[in-house]
Amino acid sequence: MLGDLILKRQAVLHLSTEELASDLHVEVAFVEKWIKNQAIPTKVELEKLCTTLDVSYDELIDQLKLPYTVGHFFSGVSLLFFLLIAGFITASFMQFDFTHLWFIWLVLMLLLSIFGLAALIRNYWVIEAKQIVVHEFSYTPLVVQYQRLTNTEKKIIIPYEEIDTACLSYTKRPRFSAFDIWFSDPIDLVITTKNNQTYSLSILSKPRDFLPQLLVLLSSYGVKIEDPQNLLYLMFSGASLYEEIHKEK
């Protein structure tokens, strides 16, 4: 991560955080947040960091192994639900003379596979060297299965140089009971392009593993990084996002 690289170069150059901040003409608190991956430098600040830390621009921004896939084809919760239903149907049939009911069981399993497995497939996106590629699937079960088998899902390409802003957003999902714990609150990276197109990319999948590096990469292209809810700070301070966002104010 960027913070690790800064610390490593500080040690090599025997440069204190205060001295680094002074050379960059920024407050010490800003540098401390960069080191902790709680904030992202602007493009100008990144260029100054390269000069001060004596590293190449590519080395500074190339902190993420690409391509990097965010999200999964399948939802874990949905997969568990699918297996439970399949197990329940099979157990129910086992109580009867299975030799006469195997065809009905086979039809039910086939239908469950077509419609149930389709529900497991989720949209995902891939961070590449010069662009983000969003993979979107249909809502129709049969079409989803066809798209997955033939690799013909909709692909949206978002070049970094066409992005204007990237905003971190946490949305409080209404919960109707204390047992409503199956689905997390949405956390998105909202991308707005220079021609005013907007894309909401889910970052629920291990954001600490890729988000700071991605934001540094976007910042290097001059993209304005917005974090009105201080999500980066909360993620890397060890605080619970859910508890902090849901605090009564």
VMD Tcl script that draws the C-alpha trace (Angstrom):
set ca {
  {0.00 0.00 0.00}
  {1.01 3.65 -0.36}
  {1.50 4.03 3.39}
  {3.91 1.11 3.50}
  {5.94 2.56 0.64}
  {6.14 5.97 2.31}
  {7.36 4.41 5.56}
  {9.95 2.33 3.71}
  {11.34 5.34 1.85}
  {11.35 7.43 5.04}
  {13.51 4.80 6.72}
  {15.93 4.68 3.78}
  {16.20 8.47 3.55}
  {16.15 9.00 7.34}
  {13.27 11.39 6.81}
  {10.84 12.13 9.62}
  {7.14 12.65 9.02}
  {7.51 16.29 10.03}
  {10.34 16.80 7.52}
  {8.36 15.07 4.78}
  {5.35 17.28 5.47}
  {7.56 20.37 5.38}
  {9.10 19.37 2.04}
  {5.63 18.79 0.59}
  {4.23 22.00 2.11}
  {1.33 20.16 3.74}
  {0.27 19.64 7.33}
  {1.79 16.75 9.28}
  {-1.74 15.39 9.90}
  {-2.20 14.90 6.14}
  {0.99 12.86 5.82}
  {0.06 10.77 8.86}
  {-3.27 9.93 7.22}
  {-1.51 8.93 3.99}
  {0.77 6.63 5.96}
  {-2.23 5.04 7.66}
  {-4.09 4.80 4.31}
  {-6.86 6.96 5.77}
  {-6.65 9.62 3.05}
  {-5.40 9.89 -0.53}
  {-2.96 12.51 -1.91}
  {-3.98 14.60 -4.89}
  {-2.22 14.25 -8.23}
  {0.04 17.23 -7.45}
  {0.89 15.80 -4.02}
  {1.69 12.42 -5.56}
  {4.11 14.08 -7.96}
  {5.81 15.89 -5.06}
  {6.01 12.60 -3.14}
  {7.87 11.02 -6.05}
  {10.47 13.77 -5.99}
  {10.86 13.88 -2.21}
  {10.96 10.11 -1.69}
  {13.11 9.53 -4.79}
  {10.78 6.96 -6.35}
  {9.38 6.68 -9.85}
  {5.83 7.73 -10.51}
  {4.94 4.20 -11.63}
  {6.41 2.72 -8.45}
  {4.35 5.09 -6.34}
  {1.01 4.29 -7.96}
  {1.66 0.65 -8.86}
  {0.72 -0.77 -5.47}
  {-2.08 -3.03 -6.72}
  {-1.57 -6.26 -8.64}
  {-3.64 -5.92 -11.78}
  {-6.06 -7.03 -13.03}
  {-7.89 -7.15 -9.69}
  {-11.45 -8.49 -9.50}
  {-13.84 -6.88 -7.01}
  {-16.83 -8.97 -6.03}
  {-17.64 -12.56 -6.89}
  {-19.69 -14.43 -9.46}
  {-21.65 -16.03 -6.67}
  {-23.26 -14.73 -3.49}
  {-22.30 -16.77 -0.43}
  {-25.63 -16.21 1.31}
  {-27.57 -17.23 -1.79}
  {-25.41 -20.34 -2.22}
  {-26.14 -21.40 1.36}
  {-29.87 -20.82 0.79}
  {-29.71 -22.85 -2.44}
  {-28.00 -25.79 -0.70}
  {-30.52 -25.71 2.14}
  {-33.46 -25.88 -0.28}
  {-31.84 -28.67 -2.31}
  {-31.14 -30.63 0.88}
  {-34.69 -30.14 2.15}
  {-36.22 -31.35 -1.13}
  {-33.94 -34.39 -1.25}
  {-34.62 -35.28 2.41}
  {-38.36 -34.98 1.80}
  {-38.24 -37.37 -1.15}
  {-36.13 -39.86 0.77}
  {-39.08 -40.47 3.09}
  {-41.04 -42.02 0.23}
  {-40.47 -44.72 -2.36}
  {-37.74 -42.93 -4.28}
  {-37.86 -45.38 -7.20}
  {-41.25 -44.03 -8.26}
  {-40.51 -40.36 -7.57}
  {-37.00 -39.96 -8.96}
  {-38.27 -38.25 -12.14}
  {-40.16 -35.59 -10.16}
  {-37.08 -35.08 -7.96}
  {-34.92 -34.73 -11.08}
  {-37.26 -32.10 -12.58}
  {-37.29 -30.14 -9.32}
  {-33.49 -30.24 -9.10}
  {-33.25 -29.09 -12.73}
  {-35.59 -26.15 -12.12}
  {-33.77 -25.28 -8.93}
  {-30.45 -25.36 -10.79}
  {-31.72 -23.09 -13.55}
  {-33.46 -20.52 -11.40}
  {-31.61 -20.98 -8.12}
  {-28.07 -20.88 -9.50}
  {-28.98 -17.87 -11.64}
  {-29.84 -16.00 -8.44}
  {-26.32 -16.68 -7.14}
  {-24.59 -14.86 -9.97}
  {-23.74 -11.26 -9.15}
  {-22.32 -8.32 -11.05}
  {-18.63 -7.68 -10.48}
  {-15.95 -5.30 -11.71}
  {-12.29 -5.54 -12.62}
  {-9.58 -2.98 -11.95}
  {-7.21 -2.89 -14.92}
  {-4.12 -0.81 -15.66}
  {-5.94 1.98 -17.50}
  {-9.62 1.31 -16.93}
  {-12.35 -0.30 -14.88}
  {-14.46 -2.98 -16.55}
  {-17.91 -3.61 -15.06}
  {-19.54 -6.99 -15.77}
  {-23.34 -6.88 -15.58}
  {-25.70 -9.86 -15.85}
  {-29.37 -10.01 -16.82}
  {-32.16 -10.40 -14.25}
  {-33.72 -13.23 -16.31}
  {-32.55 -16.67 -15.03}
  {-32.22 -18.40 -18.40}
  {-30.43 -15.40 -19.91}
  {-28.06 -15.26 -16.92}
  {-27.13 -18.91 -17.41}
  {-26.50 -18.32 -21.11}
  {-24.40 -15.22 -20.42}
  {-22.28 -17.05 -17.87}
  {-21.69 -20.07 -20.12}
  {-20.88 -17.99 -23.21}
  {-19.15 -15.07 -21.44}
  {-21.55 -12.61 -23.09}
  {-22.58 -10.53 -20.08}
  {-22.71 -6.76 -20.59}
  {-19.29 -5.16 -20.16}
  {-18.98 -1.45 -19.37}
  {-15.52 0.04 -19.85}
  {-14.65 3.13 -17.80}
  {-11.22 4.59 -18.72}
  {-9.54 6.40 -15.81}
  {-8.86 9.45 -17.93}
  {-12.62 9.91 -18.46}
  {-13.47 9.86 -14.72}
  {-14.17 13.19 -13.03}
  {-14.94 12.18 -9.42}
  {-14.89 9.05 -7.28}
  {-17.02 9.28 -4.14}
  {-17.17 6.77 -1.29}
  {-20.73 6.18 -0.12}
  {-22.25 4.16 2.74}
  {-26.03 3.67 2.61}
  {-28.05 2.70 5.67}
  {-30.29 -0.17 4.67}
  {-33.67 -0.26 6.46}
  {-33.81 -3.15 8.92}
  {-37.22 -4.36 10.01}
  {-36.19 -6.65 12.87}
  {-33.26 -7.54 15.11}
  {-32.84 -10.73 13.07}
  {-32.34 -8.87 9.80}
  {-28.61 -9.64 9.54}
  {-28.39 -11.50 6.23}
  {-27.52 -8.52 4.05}
  {-24.94 -5.82 4.73}
  {-25.44 -2.11 4.22}
  {-24.29 -1.11 0.70}
  {-20.87 0.50 0.45}
  {-20.19 1.89 -3.02}
  {-17.60 3.76 -4.98}
  {-19.71 6.17 -7.02}
  {-17.91 7.02 -10.25}
  {-18.94 10.12 -12.20}
  {-17.42 10.61 -15.64}
  {-16.64 13.90 -17.35}
  {-19.78 13.48 -19.51}
  {-21.91 13.08 -16.35}
  {-22.45 9.33 -16.47}
  {-22.65 7.73 -13.02}
  {-21.75 4.18 -11.96}
  {-22.13 2.71 -8.46}
  {-19.53 0.02 -7.84}
  {-19.94 -2.16 -4.75}
  {-16.82 -2.26 -2.54}
  {-18.15 -4.65 0.12}
  {-15.65 -7.32 -0.95}
  {-12.53 -6.79 1.25}
  {-12.11 -3.03 0.58}
  {-8.97 -2.83 2.74}
  {-7.17 -5.07 0.23}
  {-7.59 -2.80 -2.78}
  {-9.39 0.50 -2.09}
  {-6.45 2.73 -1.03}
  {-4.36 1.53 -3.97}
  {-7.23 2.10 -6.41}
  {-7.87 5.61 -5.10}
  {-4.18 6.45 -5.44}
  {-4.31 5.17 -9.02}
  {-7.39 7.30 -9.76}
  {-5.82 10.33 -8.09}
  {-2.77 9.97 -10.35}
  {-5.14 10.56 -13.29}
  {-6.43 13.75 -11.70}
  {-9.67 12.20 -10.44}
  {-11.18 14.08 -7.49}
  {-11.56 11.72 -4.53}
  {-14.53 12.46 -2.26}
  {-15.14 10.83 1.12}
  {-17.84 12.87 2.91}
  {-18.49 10.15 5.52}
  {-14.79 9.61 6.33}
  {-15.09 5.94 5.38}
  {-11.37 5.51 4.63}
  {-10.50 6.82 8.08}
  {-13.00 4.46 9.72}
  {-11.85 1.45 7.70}
  {-8.21 1.88 8.66}
  {-8.67 3.07 12.22}
  {-10.07 -0.29 13.33}
  {-13.54 1.12 13.97}
  {-16.75 -0.70 13.02}
  {-18.27 1.00 9.99}
  {-21.73 -0.21 10.92}
  {-21.54 1.06 14.50}
  {-20.01 4.40 13.56}
  {-22.45 5.16 10.72}
  {-25.48 4.03 12.74}
  {-24.63 6.11 15.80}
  {-27.49 8.36 16.79}
  {-26.65 11.99 16.22}
}
mol new
graphics top color blue
foreach p $ca { graphics top sphere $p radius 0.5 }
foreach p [lrange $ca 0 end-1] q [lrange $ca 1 end] { graphics top cylinder $p $q radius 0.2 }
display resetview
